[in-house]
Amino acid sequence: MFWIKDRPALVSAHPIYDITAALPPDAPVVTSPHAFTEQDLRPLLVEAEVLCISMMWRDEFLDLAPNLKMIQSISAGVDHFPMERLKERNIPLCTAGGTNSRTVAEHTLAFLLNISRRLYAARDDQKVHHWNPPRHGSSNRQQELKGKHVGIIGYGKIGSTIGELCGLLGMKVTAVRRSLPEKGNGQGGVETVLYSDLGTLIPDLDFVVLSCPLTPQTEGLVDMAFLERMKPSAWLVNVARGRVVREKDLISALDQNLIGGTALDTFETEPLPKESPLWAMSNVIVTPHNAGDSEKYAPNVAKLLLENIRRFETDEPLINRVV
């Protein structure tokens, strides 16, 4: 038997998402009250056999959870987990990749529409009661997304959903991936280039969308050299991890008008420090790492969690397993 009792002892922990409350009443698990704080979580760890967690993870929790047999991350990103220690303990780790791909894609589309229709500028004008109609010859006219070229760096579940929505609006979509698709390049109207070809692609793009995982290859990918290759009118959109972008380089590029602007959902330091220049820049859109948030997120993770517990019990391959 896998579990100490007939059902696994599940502990969920997150400051926002109550996974325990999202479980169906007949879920085959033994639950503790959801932990919204680290203080709530610590006394629950000694009994935990399955831990559903992300933002609150601390490496020391492994020492406090002697019965732990499986971890289900509540987020798609798992770069903060100690992979080698989990391998040593033979504790599988699964991501929540795909549970919020539509939500992140819609958030990205909202960024693109905001930028093209200059809603961010209209909001600023509204705050100061300024009527600012279109003007002949203005370089700041509203744009149409149809025909614009978007490069999506990272074309997994989130990136491909972004590409699908962009394609519906008539945008030209280029995917940047580690390898070419098995079905051949150009499927569905989406061209694919490799990371090694980014240098030649960047100058052609109207929008650069980051939806890649944080890896040694992608950390600091967007630096000054990258930004200098972008069109002066192009926008950078980041719904990946903050550390994919060198923030100081981005701020410098914005100060020098090297790019049109940026829409950011993630940052090197979160919350974004109040003293960051990004807050006050007129061509910067900031959202507080909430691109993946929706009322459906906790139920989606709960469904994935229960399926992975079932697979663990029957020795089937786990969904989104990374360890």
ROLOMAR-977909 format. One line per 10 residues: their letters; for each residue x, y, z of N, C-alpha, C, O. Coordinates in steps of 0.1 Angstrom, whole numbers, plus 5000, padded with zeros to 4 digits. Example, Ala and Ser with C-alpha at 12.3 -4.5 7.8 and 13.67 -1.06 7.14 Angstrom:
<recs>
AS> 5132 4943 5078 5123 4955 5078 5132 4967 5078 5142 4967 5085; 5128 4978 5071 5137 4989 5071 5129 5000 5079 5134 5011 5080;
</recs>
This chain:
<recs>
MFWIKDRPAL> 5009 4988 5000 5000 5000 5000 5009 5012 5000 5019 5013 5008; 5005 5022 4991 5013 5034 4990 5012 5043 5003 5021 5049 5007; 5000 5043 5009 4997 5053 5019 4996 5047 5033 4994 5035 5034; 4999 5055 5043 4998 5050 5056 4984 5045 5060 4983 5035 5066; 4974 5052 5055 4960 5048 5057 4956 5043 5043 4964 5042 5034; 4943 5041 5041 4938 5036 5028 4938 5047 5018 4936 5045 5006; 4938 5060 5022 4938 5072 5013 4950 5081 5016 4954 5081 5028; 4955 5088 5006 4967 5097 5009 4963 5109 5017 4952 5114 5016; 4972 5112 5026 4971 5125 5034 4975 5136 5026 4987 5138 5023; 4966 5145 5022 4969 5156 5013 4969 5169 5020 4961 5172 5029;
VSAHPIYDIT> 4980 5177 5018 4981 5190 5023 4982 5200 5011 4991 5198 5003; 4974 5210 5011 4976 5221 5000 4979 5234 5007 4975 5237 5018; 4988 5241 5000 4993 5254 5006 4995 5264 4995 5003 5262 4985; 4989 5275 4996 4990 5286 4987 4983 5299 4993 4973 5297 4999; 4989 5311 4991 4983 5323 4997 4970 5327 4990 4963 5335 4995; 4967 5322 4978 4955 5326 4971 4946 5314 4968 4934 5315 4971; 4951 5303 4962 4943 5293 4957 4940 5282 4968 4950 5275 4972; 4928 5280 4972 4924 5269 4981 4921 5257 4973 4910 5255 4969; 4931 5248 4972 4929 5236 4964 4920 5226 4971 4912 5219 4965; 4921 5226 4984 4913 5217 4992 4898 5219 4990 4890 5210 4988;
AALPPDAPVV> 4895 5232 4991 4881 5236 4989 4876 5233 4975 4864 5231 4973; 4885 5232 4965 4881 5230 4951 4879 5215 4948 4875 5211 4937; 4883 5206 4957 4881 5192 4955 4867 5188 4956 4859 5194 4964; 4862 5178 4948 4849 5173 4950 4847 5166 4963 4856 5161 4969; 4834 5166 4968 4832 5160 4981 4836 5146 4983 4840 5141 4994; 4836 5138 4972 4840 5124 4973 4854 5121 4969 4858 5110 4965; 4862 5131 4969 4876 5130 4965 4883 5119 4974 4881 5120 4986; 4891 5110 4968 4896 5099 4976 4909 5103 4983 4920 5097 4981; 4909 5113 4992 4920 5118 4999 4916 5122 5013 4904 5124 5016; 4926 5122 5022 4924 5127 5035 4930 5141 5036 4942 5143 5034;
TSPHAFTEQD> 4921 5151 5038 4926 5165 5037 4928 5171 5051 4921 5168 5061; 4937 5181 5052 4938 5190 5063 4933 5203 5058 4931 5206 5046; 4930 5213 5067 4926 5226 5063 4937 5232 5054 4949 5231 5057; 4933 5239 5043 4942 5245 5034 4951 5255 5042 4946 5262 5051; 4964 5255 5039 4973 5265 5045 4975 5277 5037 4980 5276 5026; 4971 5288 5042 4972 5301 5034 4985 5308 5038 4990 5317 5031; 4992 5303 5049 5004 5309 5053 5014 5298 5056 5010 5287 5059; 5027 5302 5057 5037 5292 5061 5035 5288 5075 5038 5276 5078; 5030 5297 5083 5028 5293 5097 5017 5282 5098 5018 5273 5107; 5007 5283 5090 4996 5273 5089 5002 5260 5084 4997 5249 5089;
LRPLLVEAEV> 5011 5261 5075 5016 5249 5068 5025 5240 5077 5023 5228 5077; 5034 5246 5084 5045 5238 5090 5040 5227 5099 5045 5216 5098; 5030 5229 5108 5026 5217 5116 5019 5206 5108 5017 5195 5113; 5014 5209 5096 5008 5199 5088 5017 5190 5080 5013 5179 5076; 5030 5194 5079 5039 5187 5070 5043 5173 5075 5045 5164 5068; 5043 5171 5088 5047 5158 5094 5038 5147 5089 5043 5136 5088; 5025 5150 5087 5016 5139 5082 5014 5139 5067 5009 5129 5062; 5020 5149 5060 5017 5150 5046 5023 5139 5037 5035 5136 5039; 5015 5133 5029 5020 5123 5019 5020 5129 5005 5028 5125 4997; 5010 5137 5002 5009 5145 4990 5009 5159 4993 5000 5164 5001;
LCISMMWRDE> 5017 5167 4987 5018 5181 4990 5015 5189 4977 5022 5187 4967; 5005 5197 4977 5001 5206 4966 5005 5220 4970 4999 5226 4978; 5015 5226 4963 5021 5238 4967 5029 5245 4956 5032 5238 4946; 5031 5257 4957 5041 5264 4948 5048 5276 4955 5059 5274 4960; 5041 5287 4955 5048 5299 4960 5054 5298 4974 5064 5305 4977; 5048 5290 4983 5052 5290 4997 5063 5279 4999 5067 5277 5011; 5068 5273 4989 5078 5262 4991 5091 5267 4997 5096 5278 4993; 5096 5259 5007 5109 5261 5012 5116 5248 5012 5110 5238 5015; 5129 5248 5009 5136 5235 5008 5136 5228 5021 5137 5215 5021; 5136 5235 5032 5136 5228 5045 5124 5220 5048 5123 5212 5057;
FLDLAPNLKM> 5113 5222 5040 5101 5214 5042 5103 5199 5040 5096 5191 5045; 5113 5196 5032 5116 5182 5029 5120 5175 5042 5117 5163 5045; 5127 5182 5051 5131 5176 5064 5120 5175 5074 5120 5168 5083; 5109 5183 5071 5098 5184 5080 5087 5174 5076 5076 5173 5082; 5088 5168 5064 5078 5159 5058 5083 5145 5056 5086 5142 5044; 5085 5137 5066 5092 5124 5064 5083 5114 5056 5089 5105 5051; 5070 5117 5055 5061 5107 5048 5058 5112 5034 5050 5105 5027; 5064 5123 5030 5061 5128 5017 5064 5119 5005 5075 5114 5004; 5055 5117 4996 5056 5107 4985 5054 5114 4972 5058 5108 4962; 5049 5126 4971 5046 5132 4958 5043 5147 4961 5037 5151 4971;
IQSISAGVDH> 5047 5155 4951 5045 5169 4951 5038 5173 4938 5043 5170 4927; 5027 5180 4939 5020 5186 4928 5021 5201 4929 5016 5207 4938; 5029 5207 4920 5030 5221 4920 5017 5228 4916 5009 5222 4908; 5014 5239 4922 5002 5247 4918 5004 5256 4906 4995 5262 4901; 5017 5257 4903 5020 5266 4891 5028 5258 4881 5032 5247 4883; 5029 5264 4869 5036 5258 4858 5051 5258 4860 5059 5249 4856; 5056 5269 4867 5070 5270 4870 5074 5262 4882 5068 5263 4892; 5085 5255 4881 5090 5247 4892 5105 5249 4894 5112 5241 4900; 5110 5260 4889 5125 5263 4891 5129 5265 4905 5141 5264 4908; 5119 5267 4914 5123 5270 4928 5123 5257 4937 5126 5258 4948;
FPMERLKERN> 5120 5245 4931 5121 5233 4938 5135 5227 4937 5142 5228 4927; 5139 5219 4948 5153 5213 4948 5152 5200 4940 5150 5189 4947; 5155 5200 4928 5153 5188 4919 5161 5176 4924 5157 5165 4925; 5174 5179 4927 5183 5168 4931 5179 5161 4944 5180 5149 4945; 5175 5169 4953 5170 5164 4966 5158 5155 4964 5156 5145 4971; 5149 5160 4956 5137 5152 4953 5140 5139 4946 5134 5129 4949; 5150 5139 4937 5154 5127 4931 5160 5117 4941 5157 5105 4941; 5168 5122 4951 5173 5114 4961 5163 5107 4970 5164 5096 4974; 5152 5115 4972 5141 5110 4981 5131 5102 4972 5121 5096 4978; 5133 5101 4959 5124 5095 4950 5110 5101 4951 5100 5093 4952;
IPLCTAGGTN> 5109 5114 4952 5096 5121 4953 5093 5127 4940 5100 5137 4936; 5083 5122 4932 5080 5129 4920 5074 5143 4921 5067 5145 4931; 5078 5151 4912 5073 5165 4912 5066 5167 4898 5072 5164 4888; 5054 5172 4899 5046 5175 4887 5042 5190 4886 5039 5196 4896; 5043 5195 4874 5039 5209 4873 5024 5210 4870 5017 5200 4868; 5019 5222 4871 5005 5225 4867 5004 5230 4853 4994 5237 4850; 5014 5228 4845 5014 5233 4831 5001 5229 4824 4997 5217 4824; 4995 5238 4817 4983 5236 4809 4970 5239 4816 4960 5242 4810; 4971 5240 4830 4958 5243 4837 4954 5257 4835 4942 5261 4837; 4963 5266 4832 4959 5280 4830 4964 5286 4817 4966 5298 4815;
SRTVAEHTLA> 4967 5277 4807 4972 5281 4794 4963 5291 4787 4967 5301 4781; 4950 5288 4788 4940 5297 4782 4940 5311 4788 4939 5321 4782; 4940 5310 4802 4940 5323 4809 4952 5332 4806 4950 5344 4804; 4964 5326 4806 4976 5334 4803 4975 5339 4788 4979 5350 4786; 4970 5330 4779 4969 5335 4765 4959 5346 4764 4962 5356 4756; 4948 5346 4771 4939 5357 4771 4945 5370 4777 4942 5381 4771; 4952 5368 4787 4959 5380 4793 4969 5386 4783 4970 5398 4782; 4976 5377 4776 4985 5382 4766 4978 5389 4755 4982 5400 4750; 4967 5383 4750 4959 5390 4740 4954 5403 4745 4953 5413 4737; 4950 5404 4758 4946 5417 4763 4957 5427 4763 4955 5439 4760;
FLLNISRRLY> 4969 5423 4766 4981 5432 4764 4982 5437 4750 4983 5449 4748; 4981 5428 4740 4983 5432 4726 4972 5441 4722 4975 5451 4714; 4960 5439 4726 4949 5448 4722 4950 5461 4729 4948 5472 4723; 4954 5461 4742 4957 5473 4749 4968 5482 4742 4966 5494 4741; 4978 5475 4738 4989 5482 4731 4985 5488 4718 4987 5500 4715; 4978 5479 4710 4975 5484 4696 4964 5495 4696 4964 5504 4688; 4955 5494 4706 4944 5504 4707 4948 5516 4716 4940 5525 4719; 4960 5515 4722 4966 5525 4731 4956 5528 4742 4954 5540 4746; 4951 5518 4748 4942 5519 4759 4949 5524 4772 4944 5531 4780; 4962 5520 4773 4970 5524 4784 4972 5539 4784 4971 5546 4795;
AARDDQKVHH> 4973 5545 4772 4975 5560 4771 4961 5567 4774 4961 5577 4780; 4950 5560 4769 4937 5566 4772 4934 5566 4786 4928 5576 4791; 4938 5556 4794 4936 5556 4808 4944 5567 4815 4939 5573 4824; 4956 5569 4811 4964 5580 4816 4957 5593 4813 4957 5602 4822; 4952 5595 4801 4945 5608 4798 4933 5609 4806 4930 5620 4810; 4926 5598 4809 4914 5599 4817 4917 5604 4831 4909 5612 4836; 4928 5600 4836 4931 5604 4850 4933 5619 4851 4931 5625 4862; 4938 5625 4840 4940 5640 4841 4929 5647 4833 4931 5659 4830; 4918 5640 4829 4907 5647 4823 4911 5653 4809 4907 5664 4806; 4920 5646 4802 4925 5651 4789 4919 5644 4777 4920 5632 4776;
WNPPRHGSSN> 4912 5652 4769 4906 5647 4757 4916 5647 4746 4921 5657 4742; 4920 5635 4741 4931 5634 4732 4927 5626 4719 4930 5614 4718; 4920 5632 4710 4915 5625 4698 4927 5622 4688 4937 5628 4689; 4924 5614 4678 4934 5611 4668 4938 5623 4660 4930 5632 4659; 4951 5624 4656 4956 5636 4649 4963 5631 4636 4969 5621 4636; 4961 5639 4625 4967 5635 4612 4982 5635 4614 4988 5645 4619; 4988 5625 4609 5003 5624 4609 5009 5620 4622 5021 5620 4623; 5001 5617 4632 5006 5614 4645 5013 5600 4645 5008 5591 4638; 5024 5599 4651 5031 5586 4652 5025 5577 4663 5028 5565 4664; 5015 5582 4670 5009 5575 4681 4995 5571 4678 4986 5570 4687;
RQQELKGKHV> 4992 5568 4665 4979 5564 4661 4975 5550 4666 4985 5542 4668; 4963 5547 4668 4959 5534 4671 4962 5524 4659 4962 5529 4648; 4965 5512 4662 4969 5502 4652 4959 5491 4651 4951 5489 4660; 4960 5483 4640 4953 5471 4639 4963 5459 4641 4974 5460 4636; 4958 5449 4647 4967 5437 4649 4968 5429 4637 4978 5422 4635; 4958 5429 4628 4959 5421 4616 4971 5425 4608 4973 5437 4605; 4979 5415 4604 4991 5417 4596 5003 5420 4605 5014 5419 4599; 5002 5422 4617 5014 5425 4626 5021 5411 4628 5014 5401 4629; 5034 5412 4630 5042 5400 4632 5045 5398 4646 5052 5407 4652; 5041 5387 4652 5044 5384 4666 5053 5372 4667 5050 5362 4661;
GIIGYGKIGS> 5064 5373 4674 5073 5362 4677 5070 5357 4691 5071 5365 4701; 5067 5344 4693 5064 5339 4706 5075 5329 4710 5077 5319 4704; 5083 5333 4720 5094 5326 4724 5090 5316 4735 5087 5321 4746; 5090 5304 4732 5085 5293 4741 5071 5289 4736 5061 5297 4737; 5070 5278 4729 5058 5274 4722 5052 5261 4728 5049 5252 4720; 5051 5261 4741 5045 5249 4747 5030 5252 4748 5024 5257 4739; 5023 5247 4759 5009 5248 4760 5004 5263 4760 4994 5266 4753; 5011 5271 4767 5008 5285 4768 5011 5292 4755 5002 5299 4749; 5023 5290 4750 5027 5297 4738 5019 5294 4726 5015 5302 4718; 5015 5281 4725 5007 5276 4713 4993 5282 4714 4987 5285 4704;
TIGELCGLLG> 4988 5283 4726 4974 5289 4728 4975 5304 4724 4965 5309 4718; 4985 5311 4728 4987 5325 4724 4988 5326 4709 4981 5334 4703; 4995 5317 4703 4996 5317 4688 4983 5315 4681 4980 5321 4671; 4975 5306 4687 4962 5303 4681 4953 5316 4682 4947 5319 4672; 4953 5323 4693 4945 5335 4694 4950 5346 4685 4942 5353 4679; 4963 5347 4684 4969 5357 4675 4965 5354 4660 4963 5363 4652; 4966 5341 4657 4962 5337 4643 4948 5341 4640 4945 5344 4628; 4939 5339 4650 4925 5343 4647 4923 5357 4644 4913 5361 4637; 4932 5366 4649 4931 5380 4646 4939 5384 4633 4940 5396 4630; 4944 5374 4626 4951 5377 4614 4965 5381 4615 4971 5387 4606;
MKVTAVRRSL> 4971 5379 4627 4985 5382 4629 4994 5371 4623 4990 5360 4621; 5006 5376 4619 5016 5366 4614 5023 5361 4626 5029 5369 4634; 5024 5348 4628 5029 5342 4640 5041 5333 4637 5041 5325 4628; 5052 5336 4645 5064 5328 4644 5067 5323 4658 5068 5330 4667; 5069 5310 4659 5072 5303 4671 5087 5301 4673 5093 5297 4663; 5092 5304 4684 5106 5301 4687 5107 5289 4697 5102 5290 4708; 5113 5278 4692 5113 5266 4700 5127 5260 4700 5136 5264 4693; 5129 5250 4709 5141 5243 4710 5144 5234 4698 5155 5231 4694; 5133 5229 4692 5134 5220 4681 5122 5222 4671 5112 5228 4675; 5124 5218 4659 5114 5220 4649 5102 5210 4651 5105 5199 4656;
PEKGNGQGGV> 5090 5214 4648 5078 5205 4651 5079 5192 4642 5084 5192 4631; 5074 5181 4648 5075 5168 4641 5067 5168 4628 5071 5162 4618; 5056 5175 4628 5047 5175 4616 5052 5184 4605 5045 5185 4595; 5063 5191 4607 5068 5199 4596 5066 5214 4599 5056 5218 4606; 5074 5222 4594 5074 5237 4597 5062 5243 4589 5059 5238 4578; 5056 5253 4595 5045 5260 4588 5032 5254 4590 5022 5259 4584; 5030 5244 4599 5017 5238 4601 5008 5249 4608 5012 5256 4617; 4996 5250 4603 4986 5259 4609 4990 5273 4606 4985 5282 4613; 4998 5276 4597 5002 5290 4594 5013 5295 4603 5016 5307 4602; 5018 5287 4612 5028 5292 4622 5042 5287 4617 5045 5275 4617;
ETVLYSDLGT> 5051 5296 4614 5065 5292 4611 5072 5290 4625 5069 5297 4635; 5082 5282 4624 5090 5279 4636 5105 5282 4633 5110 5278 4623; 5111 5289 4642 5126 5291 4642 5132 5286 4655 5125 5285 4665; 5144 5282 4655 5151 5278 4667 5157 5290 4674 5159 5301 4669; 5160 5288 4687 5166 5298 4695 5179 5304 4688 5182 5316 4690; 5186 5295 4682 5198 5299 4675 5196 5309 4664 5205 5316 4660; 5183 5310 4659 5180 5319 4648 5173 5332 4653 5169 5340 4644; 5173 5334 4666 5166 5346 4671 5171 5359 4666 5164 5368 4663; 5185 5359 4664 5191 5372 4660 5186 5377 4647 5185 5389 4645; 5182 5368 4637 5177 5372 4624 5162 5375 4625 5157 5382 4617;
LIPDLDFVVL> 5155 5369 4634 5141 5371 4635 5137 5384 4642 5128 5391 4638; 5144 5387 4653 5140 5399 4661 5137 5411 4653 5127 5418 4656; 5145 5416 4644 5143 5429 4637 5130 5429 4629 5125 5440 4625; 5124 5417 4626 5112 5417 4618 5099 5418 4627 5088 5419 4621; 5100 5417 4640 5089 5415 4648 5083 5428 4653 5090 5438 4656; 5069 5429 4653 5062 5440 4659 5060 5438 4674 5059 5447 4681; 5059 5425 4678 5057 5421 4692 5066 5409 4695 5066 5399 4687; 5073 5410 4706 5080 5398 4711 5073 5394 4724 5072 5401 4733; 5068 5382 4724 5061 5376 4735 5069 5365 4741 5073 5356 4735; 5072 5366 4754 5079 5357 4762 5070 5347 4769 5062 5352 4778;
SCPLTPQTEG> 5070 5334 4766 5062 5325 4773 5070 5312 4775 5064 5301 4776; 5082 5314 4777 5092 5302 4779 5094 5299 4793 5092 5308 4802; 5098 5287 4797 5102 5284 4810 5115 5291 4814 5123 5295 4805; 5118 5293 4826 5131 5298 4831 5141 5286 4831 5139 5277 4839; 5151 5287 4823 5161 5277 4822 5175 5284 4821 5175 5296 4819; 5186 5277 4822 5199 5284 4820 5200 5290 4806 5207 5300 4804; 5193 5284 4796 5193 5290 4783 5185 5303 4782 5188 5312 4774; 5174 5304 4789 5165 5315 4788 5167 5326 4798 5163 5337 4797; 5174 5323 4809 5177 5334 4819 5185 5345 4813 5196 5342 4808; 5180 5357 4814 5187 5368 4808 5187 5369 4793 5195 5376 4787;
LVDMAFLERM> 5178 5361 4787 5177 5361 4773 5175 5375 4767 5182 5378 4757; 5166 5382 4773 5164 5396 4768 5173 5405 4775 5170 5410 4786; 5184 5408 4768 5194 5418 4774 5195 5429 4764 5187 5431 4755; 5205 5438 4766 5206 5450 4758 5209 5446 4743 5204 5453 4734; 5217 5436 4741 5219 5432 4727 5206 5427 4720 5204 5431 4708; 5198 5420 4727 5185 5416 4722 5176 5428 4719 5170 5429 4708; 5175 5437 4729 5167 5449 4728 5171 5458 4716 5163 5465 4710; 5184 5459 4714 5189 5468 4704 5186 5462 4690 5186 5470 4680; 5183 5450 4689 5179 5444 4676 5164 5446 4673 5160 5443 4661; 5156 5449 4683 5142 5451 4681 5139 5464 4673 5147 5473 4673;
KPSAWLVNVA> 5127 5464 4666 5123 5476 4659 5121 5487 4670 5117 5484 4681; 5123 5499 4666 5120 5510 4676 5105 5511 4679 5102 5517 4690; 5096 5506 4671 5082 5506 4674 5077 5493 4680 5065 5492 4684; 5086 5483 4682 5081 5470 4687 5080 5470 4702 5086 5478 4709; 5071 5461 4707 5068 5460 4721 5072 5446 4726 5071 5436 4719; 5077 5446 4738 5081 5433 4745 5070 5430 4755 5065 5439 4763; 5065 5418 4754 5055 5413 4763 5060 5401 4771 5064 5391 4765; 5060 5401 4784 5065 5390 4792 5055 5384 4801 5050 5390 4811; 5051 5372 4798 5042 5364 4806 5050 5351 4811 5044 5341 4815; 5063 5351 4809 5071 5340 4813 5076 5343 4828 5068 5347 4836;
RGRVVREKDL> 5089 5342 4830 5094 5345 4843 5102 5358 4843 5107 5362 4832; 5102 5365 4854 5109 5379 4854 5123 5378 4850 5128 5387 4843; 5130 5367 4854 5145 5367 4852 5148 5363 4837 5160 5363 4834; 5138 5361 4829 5141 5360 4814 5146 5373 4809 5153 5374 4798; 5142 5384 4815 5146 5398 4811 5155 5404 4820 5154 5403 4833; 5166 5410 4815 5175 5418 4823 5168 5432 4825 5168 5440 4816; 5163 5434 4837 5154 5445 4839 5162 5459 4837 5156 5468 4832; 5174 5459 4842 5182 5472 4840 5184 5475 4826 5183 5486 4822; 5186 5465 4818 5188 5467 4803 5175 5472 4797 5175 5480 4788; 5164 5466 4801 5151 5470 4796 5148 5484 4800 5143 5492 4791;
ISALDQNLIG> 5150 5488 4812 5148 5502 4816 5157 5512 4808 5152 5522 4804; 5169 5508 4806 5178 5516 4798 5173 5517 4783 5173 5528 4778; 5168 5506 4778 5163 5506 4764 5151 5515 4763 5149 5522 4753; 5142 5515 4773 5130 5523 4773 5134 5538 4774 5129 5547 4767; 5144 5541 4783 5149 5555 4784 5154 5560 4771 5153 5572 4768; 5161 5551 4763 5167 5556 4751 5157 5554 4739 5161 5557 4727; 5145 5550 4741 5135 5549 4731 5139 5538 4720 5137 5540 4708; 5146 5528 4725 5151 5518 4716 5139 5509 4711 5140 5503 4700; 5129 5508 4720 5117 5500 4716 5105 5508 4719 5105 5518 4726; 5093 5503 4714 5081 5511 4716 5076 5511 4730 5070 5520 4734;
GTALDTFETE> 5077 5499 4737 5073 5498 4750 5073 5484 4755 5078 5475 4748; 5067 5481 4767 5067 5468 4772 5055 5466 4781 5050 5475 4788; 5050 5454 4781 5039 5449 4790 5044 5437 4798 5048 5427 4792; 5044 5439 4811 5051 5429 4820 5042 5424 4830 5035 5431 4837; 5041 5411 4831 5034 5404 4842 5043 5399 4853 5038 5395 4864; 5056 5397 4850 5065 5391 4859 5078 5400 4860 5081 5407 4850; 5085 5399 4871 5096 5408 4873 5108 5400 4880 5105 5390 4887; 5120 5406 4880 5131 5400 4887 5129 5399 4902 5132 5389 4908; 5123 5410 4907 5119 5410 4921 5104 5412 4922 5099 5422 4917; 5097 5404 4930 5083 5405 4932 5080 5405 4947 5085 5397 4954;
PLPKESPLWA> 5071 5414 4951 5064 5425 4943 5074 5434 4937 5085 5436 4942; 5070 5440 4926 5079 5450 4919 5082 5462 4929 5072 5468 4934; 5094 5465 4932 5097 5475 4942 5091 5488 4939 5091 5492 4927; 5086 5496 4949 5080 5508 4946 5089 5519 4939 5084 5528 4932; 5102 5517 4942 5111 5526 4936 5115 5523 4921 5123 5530 4915; 5110 5512 4916 5113 5508 4902 5108 5519 4892 5097 5523 4893; 5117 5523 4883 5113 5533 4873 5101 5527 4864 5094 5535 4858; 5099 5514 4863 5089 5509 4855 5075 5514 4858 5067 5515 4849; 5073 5516 4871 5060 5521 4875 5055 5534 4868 5044 5535 4864; 5065 5543 4866 5061 5556 4861 5063 5558 4846 5059 5569 4841;
MSNVIVTPHN> 5068 5548 4839 5070 5550 4825 5057 5549 4817 5049 5540 4819; 5055 5559 4808 5042 5560 4801 5040 5548 4791 5028 5545 4788; 5051 5542 4786 5049 5531 4777 5052 5518 4783 5057 5509 4776; 5049 5517 4796 5050 5504 4803 5037 5500 4809 5030 5509 4815; 5033 5488 4807 5020 5482 4813 5025 5472 4823 5032 5463 4820; 5020 5473 4836 5024 5464 4847 5012 5457 4852 5002 5464 4855; 5012 5444 4853 5002 5436 4860 5010 5428 4870 5021 5423 4868; 5003 5425 4882 5010 5419 4893 5011 5404 4893 5006 5397 4902; 5018 5399 4883 5019 5384 4881 5006 5377 4883 5005 5367 4890; 4996 5382 4876 4983 5376 4877 4977 5371 4863 4965 5369 4862;
AGDSEKYAPN> 4986 5369 4853 4982 5365 4840 4975 5351 4841 4966 5348 4833; 4979 5343 4850 4974 5329 4851 4962 5328 4860 4956 5317 4862; 4957 5339 4866 4947 5339 4876 4933 5339 4869 4930 5347 4860; 4924 5331 4874 4910 5331 4871 4902 5323 4881 4908 5316 4889; 4889 5324 4880 4880 5317 4890 4881 5301 4887 4877 5294 4896; 4886 5297 4876 4887 5283 4872 4900 5277 4876 4902 5265 4874; 4910 5285 4881 4923 5279 4883 4924 5268 4893 4929 5257 4891; 4919 5271 4905 4919 5261 4916 4912 5248 4912 4918 5237 4914; 4900 5248 4906 4894 5236 4902 4902 5228 4892 4902 5216 4892; 4908 5236 4883 4917 5229 4872 4928 5222 4879 4931 5211 4875;
VAKLLLENIR> 4935 5228 4888 4946 5222 4895 4941 5210 4903 4948 5200 4904; 4930 5211 4910 4925 5200 4918 4922 5188 4909 4924 5177 4913; 4917 5190 4898 4914 5179 4888 4927 5172 4884 4927 5160 4884; 4937 5180 4881 4950 5175 4877 4956 5167 4889 4961 5156 4887; 4955 5173 4901 4961 5166 4913 4955 5153 4915 4962 5143 4917; 4941 5151 4914 4935 5139 4917 4939 5128 4906 4940 5117 4909; 4940 5133 4894 4944 5124 4883 4958 5119 4885 4961 5107 4883; 4967 5127 4890 4981 5123 4892 4982 5114 4904 4990 5105 4904; 4973 5116 4914 4973 5107 4926 4968 5093 4921 4974 5083 4925; 4958 5093 4912 4953 5080 4907 4964 5073 4899 4966 5061 4900;
RFETDEPLIN> 4971 5081 4891 4982 5075 4883 4993 5070 4892 4999 5059 4889; 4996 5077 4902 5007 5073 4911 5003 5059 4918 5012 5051 4919; 4991 5058 4921 4986 5045 4928 4986 5034 4918 4989 5022 4922; 4984 5036 4905 4984 5025 4895 4996 5024 4887 4997 5017 4878; 5006 5032 4891 5020 5031 4885 5019 5035 4870 5026 5029 4862; 5011 5045 4867 5010 5050 4853 5018 5063 4853 5021 5069 4863; 5023 5067 4841 5030 5079 4839 5022 5091 4844 5011 5093 4841; 5029 5100 4853 5022 5111 4858 5022 5123 4848 5031 5124 4840; 5012 5131 4849 5010 5142 4839 5020 5153 4844 5020 5157 4855; 5027 5159 4834 5036 5170 4837 5047 5167 4847 5052 5176 4854;
RVV> 5051 5154 4847 5062 5151 4857 5075 5156 4852 5079 5155 4841; 5083 5162 4862 5096 5168 4859 5107 5161 4867 5119 5162 4864; 5103 5155 4878 5112 5147 4886 5107 5133 4888 5113 5125 4895;
</recs>
